[in-house]
Amino acid sequence: MKYVLVTGGVVSGLGKGVTASSIGLILKACGLRVTAIKIDPYLNTDAGTMSPFEHGEVYVLDDGGEVDLDLGNYERFLDIKLTRDNNITTGKIYQSVIEKERRGDYLGKTVQVVPHVTDEIQQWIERVALIPVDGQEGPADVCVIELGGTIGDIESMPFIEALGQLSCRVGSGNFCLIHVSLVPVLNVVGEQKTKPTQHSVRGLRGLGLKPVILACRSTTALDENVKLKLSQFCHVPGENIITLYDVPNIWHIPLLLRDQKAHKAILKVLNLSSIQWKEPELEQWTVRTELADKFDEPVRVAMVGKYTGLSDSYLSVLKALFHASVTLHRKLVVDWVPASDLEDATRNENLEGHITAWNLLKSADAVLVPGGFGDRGVEGKILAAKYARENKVPYLGICLGMQTAVIEYARSVLGIQDANSTEFDPNTRNPFVIFMPEGSKTHMGGTMRLGSRRTFFHVKDCKSMKLYGNANFVDERHRHRYEVNPDMVARLENAGLVFTGKDETGQRMEIVELPDHPFFVGVQFHPEFNSRPAKPSPPFLGLIAAAIGHLEDLLHPWPVKSRTRLVGCFIPRKKPHLSGCLNKHPNGSWSGKYSEHMNGSPNGISGEQVNGSITGLYSNGNGIHH
């Protein structure tokens, strides 16, 4: 097994996760099989109980693992399926060591950080690196490891010691250390300053790790004299110093690495340059990346949520929207709408915020209510669902967003004004959403309905079934404690709401639709976790298609013979200038292949920063959210 370790220095938020994902992508494009591990030095066992404001979204894996959002980057870039063990935390390591100590596995020895904790870290890495994640048999060729945090953090010291021991044990030809650091530009003098990176590398070497490649974050490409200075003071060859400058879209990062021959440097360090390998095949990735920057016809989506102050709280949702928008040749504009600002109570406390929120909602082409927990902003989400339903605005509710749509329908259509969820009103007389019987009310971590579960379509010819390629069932990831009360389903369906998807028992509601609405869909699962750049999530694709008036074209594509050998292409009927095609895969997902004569001028304001935050795409009426 070959190991590529990615560390970060100077400041956090430099984009180690995107860098690690991009390194994995170019190695995969060279013909190597790649897996990935994220190390988070915090004491939590997993990310499941952490607030999105603390650490961004909680990403959910097929096996139910609640992990760091960087694993979402790995899965999206590499198109792989990771396990909960691919996310290592201090909590997991210490829990394992203590369990071994209680069993007597250490034979009466004094249990210490070195060697017991460091050995546990190494054993965990080597064990997980052998787990296939790409659907093929046998282990991967290369394991990319990202060490969270910044060099010098006290909580990461055991991991740094363990990784130093691992590098020594496996040998230099099997271990490549890439250090991501900051080269700031001071506005006063306009000069790229190398001193922060010099100190960061000195600190890393003092801890027993020597970087062989520097990935330098800066606003612009590094000057040659700056590279020379870094090479001299950091003892890194000049050709191994890579510039990761600001780009309009993070899809550019693998292309930056390729253009600067980063793959050759990595392969040389890993003694792979002498064996048969190819230049990175990134043709489709390149076309998709360039086109994503050219679209200028916007599609506006109102994101009505609780954590709108931090975009990383909904990172996978934003990525899924972006994937769908690019596939349908639109520039995504997300208007952040704090759910609580829509409520009547806010009108008395913050009239300006209340008016702004409603103006954003009413100006949107589509409304999306994502998942969440707690009662703050719930009434605002219910109002958003009501607005979308009554005004025929395309609506997608995810998890809690589906539940609030059901509550709104019960209140407005059935006339049950006190309809509610027991999450928000445990004593409600009309519980349309209830706590799941198998859930735990005493323990929070890992006790929800988690991971990939199967949903069966019960209504033929419904929108969601068509979006999934007319499949009989679909596997999507879940994360919830509450569900639609099965005792209330008959009343809702008699009033016109249709539950088109259910679990294997037929008692748990998974998908809800309003047939006489252009697009009003709620899903109990989280489809955003399975969205990929080349295979956008069907519910998100349907939402964007409905928002731009092309849903029928998507649901009923004209079958044509494509010059690019894609045989299930979607050719829009209303706007022929959307040249290109959508390919429907056997699993029902869609991917795009586009011709290069697209209209639209390049623009440098639409895209994503290398640290995973989105810039230029999302406005809230008061300017750009960074």
C-alpha positions in Angstrom: 0.0 0.0 0.0 1.2 3.5 -0.9 0.3 6.4 1.4 -0.2 10.1 0.6 -0.5 12.3 3.7 -2.0 15.8 3.4 -1.3 18.2 6.3 -2.1 21.8 6.8 -0.2 24.8 8.2 -0.5 28.4 9.2 -4.3 28.6 9.4 -7.3 26.3 9.1 -9.7 26.4 6.2 -7.1 26.4 3.5 -8.8 23.6 1.6 -7.0 20.4 2.7 -10.1 18.4 2.0 -10.5 19.6 -1.6 -6.7 19.3 -2.1 -6.8 15.7 -0.8 -9.8 14.9 -3.0 -8.1 16.5 -6.1 -4.9 14.5 -5.5 -7.0 11.3 -5.3 -8.8 12.3 -8.5 -5.6 12.8 -10.6 -4.1 9.6 -9.3 -7.3 7.8 -10.2 -7.2 9.4 -13.6 -3.7 8.0 -14.0 -5.2 4.5 -13.7 -4.6 3.9 -10.0 -7.2 2.8 -7.5 -7.6 5.2 -4.6 -9.1 5.2 -1.2 -9.2 8.0 1.4 -9.0 8.5 5.2 -9.8 11.6 7.2 -8.3 12.1 10.7 -10.2 14.4 13.0 -8.3 15.0 16.3 -11.4 16.0 18.3 -12.5 13.8 21.2 -16.0 13.2 19.8 -16.5 9.6 18.7 -18.1 10.9 15.5 -19.6 14.1 14.1 -23.2 13.0 14.9 -23.8 15.2 18.0 -22.0 18.3 16.8 -23.8 21.4 15.8 -23.4 22.4 12.1 -22.2 25.8 13.4 -19.3 23.9 15.1 -18.0 21.8 12.2 -20.3 22.2 9.2 -22.7 19.5 8.0 -22.8 16.0 9.3 -22.1 13.8 6.3 -23.8 10.3 6.3 -22.4 7.2 4.7 -24.0 4.1 3.4 -23.2 2.2 6.5 -24.8 4.9 8.7 -21.5 6.5 9.7 -21.9 10.2 10.7 -18.7 11.7 9.6 -16.8 14.9 8.7 -18.0 16.8 5.6 -14.6 16.2 3.9 -15.6 12.6 3.3 -18.3 14.0 1.2 -15.6 15.7 -0.9 -13.8 12.4 -1.3 -16.9 10.6 -2.4 -18.0 13.2 -4.8 -14.6 13.7 -6.5 -13.6 10.0 -6.5 -17.1 8.5 -7.0 -16.4 6.0 -4.2 -18.4 4.8 -1.2 -16.5 5.0 2.1 -17.2 3.4 5.5 -17.5 4.9 9.0 -14.0 3.6 9.7 -12.6 5.9 7.0 -13.1 8.8 9.5 -10.7 8.4 12.5 -11.2 10.5 15.6 -9.4 10.8 18.9 -12.6 9.5 20.5 -12.6 6.3 18.4 -8.9 5.7 19.1 -9.1 6.1 22.8 -12.4 4.2 23.0 -10.7 1.2 21.3 -7.6 1.4 23.5 -9.6 1.6 26.7 -11.7 -1.4 25.6 -8.5 -3.4 24.9 -7.2 -2.4 28.3 -10.4 -3.6 30.0 -10.2 -6.9 28.2 -6.6 -7.3 29.3 -5.2 -7.2 25.8 -2.1 -5.3 27.0 -1.1 -8.0 29.5 -0.8 -5.8 32.5 1.4 -3.2 30.9 1.1 0.5 31.7 -1.0 1.9 28.8 0.6 5.0 27.3 0.2 7.3 24.3 3.4 5.8 23.0 3.3 3.0 22.0 -0.3 2.0 22.6 -2.3 4.9 21.2 0.2 5.5 18.3 0.1 1.7 17.5 -3.7 1.8 17.5 -3.7 4.7 15.0 -1.3 2.9 12.7 -3.2 -0.4 12.8 -6.5 1.5 12.1 -5.0 3.2 9.1 -3.5 0.0 7.7 -6.7 -2.0 8.2 -9.0 0.6 6.7 -6.7 1.3 3.7 -7.3 -2.3 2.6 -11.1 -2.0 2.5 -12.3 -1.7 -1.2 -14.4 1.4 -1.7 -14.7 1.5 -5.5 -16.8 -1.6 -6.1 -13.9 -3.7 -7.2 -12.2 -6.6 -5.5 -9.0 -6.2 -3.5 -7.4 -3.2 -1.9 -6.6 0.1 -3.5 -3.2 1.1 -4.8 -3.0 4.4 -2.9 -4.5 5.6 0.3 -4.8 9.4 0.7 -4.8 10.5 4.3 -5.9 14.0 5.4 -4.9 15.1 8.9 -7.4 17.6 10.2 -6.5 20.8 11.9 -3.2 22.7 11.7 0.3 21.6 12.5 1.0 22.6 16.1 -2.5 21.8 17.4 -2.0 20.0 20.7 -4.8 17.5 20.1 -3.1 16.2 16.9 0.2 15.4 18.5 -0.5 11.6 18.9 -1.5 11.4 15.3 1.6 13.2 14.0 3.8 10.9 16.1 1.9 7.8 14.7 2.2 9.0 11.1 5.9 9.7 11.6 6.3 6.1 12.8 4.2 4.8 9.9 6.4 6.7 7.4 9.5 5.3 8.9 8.1 1.7 8.9 6.7 1.6 5.4 9.7 3.4 3.9 10.1 6.6 1.9 9.1 4.9 -1.4 5.7 4.1 0.1 4.9 7.4 1.8 4.5 10.9 0.4 3.8 13.9 2.6 2.1 16.9 1.0 1.9 20.1 3.1 -0.8 22.6 2.3 0.3 26.1 3.5 -0.6 29.7 3.1 1.5 32.3 1.1 -0.3 35.5 1.9 -0.1 38.7 -0.1 0.0 41.9 2.0 -2.1 44.6 0.4 0.3 47.3 1.6 3.3 46.0 -0.5 1.6 43.5 -2.8 4.3 41.0 -2.1 3.9 37.2 -1.6 5.2 36.4 1.9 6.9 33.0 2.5 7.7 33.4 6.2 4.5 31.7 7.4 5.1 28.6 5.3 8.8 28.5 6.3 7.8 28.4 10.0 5.0 25.9 9.3 7.4 23.5 7.6 10.1 24.0 10.3 7.5 23.0 12.9 6.5 20.0 10.9 10.1 18.8 10.5 10.6 19.4 14.2 7.8 16.9 14.8 9.5 14.2 12.7 7.7 14.7 9.4 9.4 16.0 6.3 7.2 17.3 3.4 8.3 16.4 -0.1 5.7 18.5 -1.9 4.3 21.9 -0.9 0.8 23.0 -2.0 0.8 26.7 -1.5 -2.5 28.6 -1.2 -2.4 32.1 -2.5 -4.5 34.6 -4.3 -2.4 34.3 -7.4 0.2 31.9 -8.9 3.5 32.0 -7.1 6.3 34.0 -8.6 9.4 32.1 -9.6 11.6 33.9 -7.0 9.0 33.0 -4.3 9.2 29.3 -5.3 13.0 29.5 -5.3 13.0 31.0 -1.8 10.5 28.3 -0.5 12.7 25.6 -2.0 15.8 26.9 -0.3 14.3 27.4 3.2 12.0 24.4 3.2 14.3 21.9 1.5 11.8 21.0 -1.1 12.7 20.7 -4.8 11.3 23.6 -6.9 9.4 21.3 -9.2 7.6 20.0 -6.1 6.2 23.4 -5.1 2.6 23.6 -6.4 0.5 26.8 -6.5 -3.2 26.5 -5.5 -4.4 30.0 -6.3 -7.9 31.2 -6.1 -10.2 29.8 -8.8 -13.9 30.4 -9.6 -14.8 26.7 -9.0 -13.2 24.0 -7.0 -13.4 21.7 -10.0 -10.4 23.6 -11.3 -8.1 22.3 -8.5 -7.4 18.8 -10.1 -6.6 20.7 -13.3 -4.2 23.0 -11.5 -2.5 19.9 -10.0 -2.3 18.2 -13.4 -1.0 21.3 -15.2 1.8 21.7 -12.7 2.7 18.0 -13.0 1.8 17.2 -9.4 0.9 13.6 -10.3 4.4 13.1 -11.7 6.0 14.3 -8.5 3.8 12.1 -6.4 4.4 9.0 -8.5 8.1 9.6 -8.4 8.1 9.8 -4.6 6.0 6.6 -4.4 8.3 4.8 -6.8 5.5 4.4 -9.3 7.0 6.4 -12.2 8.9 3.4 -13.5 5.8 1.2 -13.9 3.1 1.5 -16.5 0.9 4.5 -15.9 -0.8 7.0 -18.1 -1.3 10.8 -18.2 -4.4 11.8 -16.2 -7.5 11.4 -18.3 -9.6 14.4 -17.3 -11.3 15.3 -20.6 -14.9 15.2 -19.4 -13.9 16.8 -16.0 -12.2 19.6 -17.9 -15.2 20.2 -20.2 -17.6 20.2 -17.3 -15.4 22.6 -15.3 -15.0 25.1 -18.1 -18.7 25.1 -18.9 -19.7 25.6 -15.3 -17.9 29.0 -15.4 -19.7 30.1 -18.6 -23.3 29.8 -17.8 -24.9 33.2 -17.2 -28.6 32.4 -17.3 -29.5 32.1 -13.6 -31.8 29.8 -11.7 -32.7 31.1 -8.2 -33.4 28.7 -5.4 -34.6 29.9 -2.0 -32.9 27.9 0.7 -35.2 28.1 3.8 -33.2 26.8 6.7 -32.1 27.1 10.3 -28.3 27.4 9.8 -28.2 29.8 6.9 -25.4 31.8 8.6 -22.9 29.1 7.7 -23.0 27.7 4.1 -21.0 24.6 5.2 -24.0 23.5 7.2 -25.7 22.6 4.0 -22.6 21.8 1.9 -23.9 18.6 0.3 -27.2 20.2 -0.5 -25.4 23.1 -2.2 -23.2 20.6 -4.2 -26.3 18.7 -5.3 -28.0 21.9 -6.5 -24.8 22.9 -8.3 -24.5 19.5 -10.0 -28.1 19.7 -11.2 -27.7 23.3 -12.3 -24.6 22.6 -14.3 -26.2 19.5 -15.9 -29.1 21.7 -17.0 -26.9 24.6 -18.1 -27.8 27.2 -15.6 -25.9 29.4 -13.2 -27.0 28.6 -9.7 -28.1 31.4 -7.4 -29.0 30.5 -3.9 -30.9 33.0 -1.8 -30.5 32.2 1.9 -33.7 32.6 3.8 -33.6 32.3 7.6 -36.7 30.3 8.4 -37.5 32.2 11.5 -37.5 35.5 9.6 -40.6 34.3 7.7 -42.6 33.9 11.0 -45.1 36.5 12.2 -43.2 37.0 15.4 -40.2 38.4 13.5 -42.4 41.0 11.9 -42.7 42.7 15.3 -39.1 42.2 16.3 -37.3 42.7 13.0 -39.6 44.1 10.3 -36.8 44.7 7.8 -35.5 41.1 8.1 -39.1 39.8 7.8 -39.7 41.8 4.6 -36.4 40.8 3.1 -37.0 37.1 3.8 -40.4 37.2 2.1 -39.1 39.1 -0.8 -36.4 36.5 -1.4 -38.9 33.7 -1.1 -41.3 35.3 -3.6 -38.5 36.1 -6.1 -37.2 32.5 -6.2 -37.7 30.1 -9.1 -37.8 27.2 -6.6 -38.0 26.6 -2.8 -35.9 24.0 -0.9 -36.3 23.2 2.8 -33.4 21.0 4.0 -33.2 18.8 7.0 -32.7 20.0 10.5 -33.5 19.5 14.2 -35.2 21.5 16.9 -38.2 23.8 16.8 -36.5 27.1 15.9 -37.7 28.3 12.5 -40.2 25.4 12.0 -43.2 27.7 11.6 -41.2 29.6 9.0 -40.5 26.3 7.1 -44.2 25.5 7.2 -45.0 28.9 5.8 -42.5 28.4 3.0 -44.1 25.1 2.1 -47.5 26.7 2.1 -46.3 29.5 -0.2 -44.8 27.1 -2.7 -47.9 24.8 -2.7 -50.4 27.6 -3.1 -48.4 29.5 -5.7 -47.3 26.5 -7.8 -43.6 27.2 -7.1 -41.4 24.1 -7.4 -40.7 22.7 -3.9 -38.3 20.1 -2.6 -38.5 19.2 1.1 -35.7 17.0 2.6 -36.2 15.1 5.8 -37.7 17.8 8.1 -38.6 19.7 4.9 -40.9 16.8 4.0 -42.4 16.6 7.5 -43.2 20.3 7.6 -44.9 20.0 4.2 -47.1 17.3 5.6 -47.9 19.4 8.7 -48.7 22.4 6.5 -51.1 20.3 4.3 -52.9 18.9 7.4 -53.4 22.5 8.7 -54.3 24.2 5.5 -56.2 21.5 3.5 -57.5 19.2 6.2 -58.3 22.2 8.4 -56.5 20.7 11.5 -55.0 23.9 12.9 -53.1 22.1 15.7 -51.5 19.5 13.5 -47.9 19.2 14.5 -44.9 16.9 15.2 -44.2 15.4 18.6 -40.7 16.8 18.2 -42.1 20.3 18.6 -45.2 19.6 20.7 -45.0 16.3 22.6 -48.6 16.7 23.7 -50.2 17.6 20.4 -53.6 16.1 19.9 -53.0 15.6 16.2 -49.5 14.2 15.8 -48.9 14.0 12.0 -45.2 13.4 12.7 -44.1 11.0 15.5 -41.0 9.7 17.1 -39.9 6.4 15.6 -40.6 3.4 17.9 -37.0 2.0 17.6 -35.4 5.3 18.5 -33.7 6.2 21.8 -34.8 9.1 24.0 -31.9 8.8 26.4 -28.9 8.6 24.0 -28.3 11.0 21.2 -25.2 9.7 19.3 -25.7 7.0 16.7 -29.3 6.3 17.7 -31.2 7.6 14.7 -32.3 5.8 11.6 -29.0 6.0 9.7 -27.5 5.0 6.4 -28.7 3.6 3.2 -32.2 2.2 3.2 -34.4 1.0 0.4 -37.5 2.9 -0.8 -40.1 1.2 -2.9 -42.3 3.1 -5.3 -46.0 2.5 -4.7 -47.4 4.8 -7.4 -46.5 4.1 -11.0 -45.9 7.0 -13.3 -45.3 9.5 -10.5 -42.6 12.2 -11.0 -40.1 10.8 -8.5 -40.3 7.4 -10.1 -39.6 8.8 -13.5 -36.7 10.9 -12.2 -35.2 7.7 -10.9 -35.5 6.0 -14.3 -38.7 4.2 -13.6 -37.0 1.9 -11.1 -39.1 -0.1 -8.7 -37.0 0.9 -5.8 -34.1 3.2 -4.9 -31.4 3.2 -2.1 -30.8 6.5 -0.4 -29.2 7.6 2.8 -31.2 8.5 5.9 -30.7 10.5 9.2 -33.8 11.0 11.2 -35.6 10.2 14.5 -39.1 11.3 13.5 -41.4 10.0 10.7 -44.9 10.7 9.2 -47.5 9.1 11.4 -48.8 6.1 9.5 -52.2 6.4 11.2 -52.7 9.8 9.5 -51.7 8.7 6.0 -55.2 7.7 4.8 -56.6 11.1 5.8 -53.8 12.9 3.9 -54.2 10.8 0.8 -58.0 11.2 0.8 -57.3 15.0 0.7 -55.0 14.7 -2.4 -51.5 14.2 -1.0 -49.9 11.1 -2.3 -47.1 9.0 -0.7 -45.4 7.6 -3.7 -42.5 5.9 -1.9 -42.5 3.7 1.2 -40.1 1.4 3.0 -40.1 -2.4 2.7 -42.9 -2.7 5.3 -45.1 -0.1 3.5 -45.7 1.6 6.9 -42.9 4.2 6.8 -43.4 7.1 4.4 -40.4 8.0 2.3 -41.6 10.1 -0.6 -44.6 12.5 -0.8 -45.9 14.3 -3.9 -48.7 16.6 -4.9 -49.9 15.4 -8.3 -51.6 18.6 -9.4 -48.6 20.7 -8.7 -45.7 21.4 -11.2 -43.2 19.9 -8.7 -44.0 19.5 -5.0 -41.9 16.6 -3.6 -40.8 15.7 -0.1 -38.3 13.0 0.7 -37.6 11.5 4.1 -34.1 10.5 3.0 -31.1 12.8 2.1 -30.5 12.4 -1.7 -27.8 15.1 -1.6 -25.3 12.5 -0.1 -25.4 10.5 -3.3 -25.1 13.3 -5.8 -22.0 13.4 -8.0 -20.7 15.9 -10.5 -21.4 13.6 -13.4 -24.4 11.9 -11.8 -26.6 14.6 -10.2 -29.3 13.5 -7.7 -32.6 12.9 -9.4 -34.8 14.9 -6.9 -32.4 17.9 -7.3 -32.4 17.5 -11.0 -36.2 17.5 -11.0 -36.3 20.6 -8.8 -34.0 22.6 -11.1 -35.7 21.3 -14.3 -39.1 22.4 -12.9 -37.7 25.8 -11.9 -36.5 26.5 -15.5 -39.6 25.0 -17.1 -38.0 21.8 -18.5 -39.4 19.1 -16.2 -41.5 17.5 -18.8 -38.6 17.4 -21.2 -36.6 15.6 -18.4 -39.3 13.2 -17.6 -40.1 12.4 -21.3 -36.8 12.9 -23.2 -36.6 12.3 -26.9 -34.4 9.3 -27.5 -31.7 10.2 -30.0 -28.5 8.7 -31.2 -25.7 10.7 -29.9 -22.3 11.2 -31.6 -20.7 10.8 -28.1 -22.2 7.3 -27.8 -24.6 8.4 -25.1 -27.9 6.7 -26.0 -30.3 8.2 -23.6 -29.9 11.9 -24.3 -32.2 14.7 -23.2 -32.8 17.3 -25.9 -34.9 20.2 -24.5 -38.0 21.0 -26.7 -38.5 24.6 -25.6 -35.0 26.1 -25.7 -32.8 24.4 -28.3 -29.8 26.5 -27.3 -29.3 24.1 -24.4 -27.1 22.0 -26.6 -25.7 18.8 -25.3 -27.3 15.8 -23.7 -28.2 14.1 -20.5 -27.4 10.5 -20.1 -29.7 8.3 -18.0 -27.7 5.6 -16.2 -29.0 2.1 -15.3 -29.5 3.2 -11.7 -31.8 6.1 -12.8 -29.3 8.9 -12.3 -28.4 11.4 -15.0 -25.1 12.7 -16.2 -24.2 15.4 -18.7 -22.1 15.5 -21.8 -21.9 18.9 -23.5 -20.8 20.3 -26.8 -18.2 23.0 -26.6 -20.1 25.6 -28.7 -22.1 26.7 -25.8 -23.3 30.3 -25.8 -22.4 32.4 -22.9 -19.4 34.4 -22.0 -16.9 33.3 -19.3 -17.4 34.9 -15.9 -15.2 34.9 -12.9 -17.8 35.4 -10.2 -19.5 32.1 -10.3 -17.9 29.3 -8.4 -16.4 27.9 -5.2 -13.3 28.6 -3.2 -10.8 25.9 -2.5 -11.7 25.8 1.1 -15.1 24.4 0.2 -17.0 27.6 0.7 -19.1 29.0 -2.2 -18.6 32.4 -3.6 -20.4 34.3 -6.3 -23.3 31.9 -6.5 -25.3 32.7 -3.4 -26.7 36.1 -2.5 -29.2 37.1 0.2 -30.2 40.5 -1.1 -27.5 42.2 1.0 -24.5 41.1 -1.1 -22.4 38.0 -1.6 -22.0 35.3 1.1 -18.4 34.2 1.4 
